[in-house]
Structure formats: C-alpha cells, structure tokens
C-alpha cells in the first residue's frame, strides 16, 4: 500500500487501531496517539519507538492500562507486530497513557497530533 503520510503518523494510527480493536466498546473513540520519539538503534539493530496514548478521562486510562497492565501489554504486542511489518525492521515499542481532558476541542493539540 502506498501513502503520502509520514511514517510517524502511520505508526501512531497502527497503535490507535490496535487500541480500538482490543478495547472494542469499552473506550470511546476519544483517544489519540503521539509518537514522542522514533529513532534507529544501530547497536540493537532495531527502531526504538516511544508513544503516548491520550484519553480524556481517568477512568479511560484505567481501562486502557487494564489489570496489572495486561491490556496495554496486549495493545503494544499486537501493534509492534504490524509496525515491524510496516517498517521492515525489529521494533522496541514503549507505550505510555496520559489523560488530556478535552483534547479533541483544542485546535493546537489536534494539529500537534497530525489531525489538522
């Protein structure tokens, strides 16, 4: 598949897709993913990706993380597999979850996340 979007945007959308797929109806679509860092680590022969998942409520954060971090781990594992296929390289993926109330109503936040 060919796209005109930057790799960082596609990687963020893969993570968001896995988030929505794994959570199904538990969390509304009020989530966004920001790629904080994405750099090649030649020593480890992989790409290090640090991403933040934003949600609007503390209760959503708890659902995304899951009991003992199991849901976040599952999201990360399924996303990593697809990201590795997309980038053609091994990937070390680190995910964080943060609450950012009303992020969908802020033009500057939407723009920084690549939505405008």
Secondary structure, DSSP 8 states (H G I E B T S, - for coil): ---SS-HHHHHHHHHHHHHHHHHTTSS-S--EEEEEEEEEETTTTEEEEEEEEEESSHHHHHHHH-GGGHHHHHHHHHHHHHHHHHHTS-EEEEEEEEE-TTGGG-HHHHHHTT--
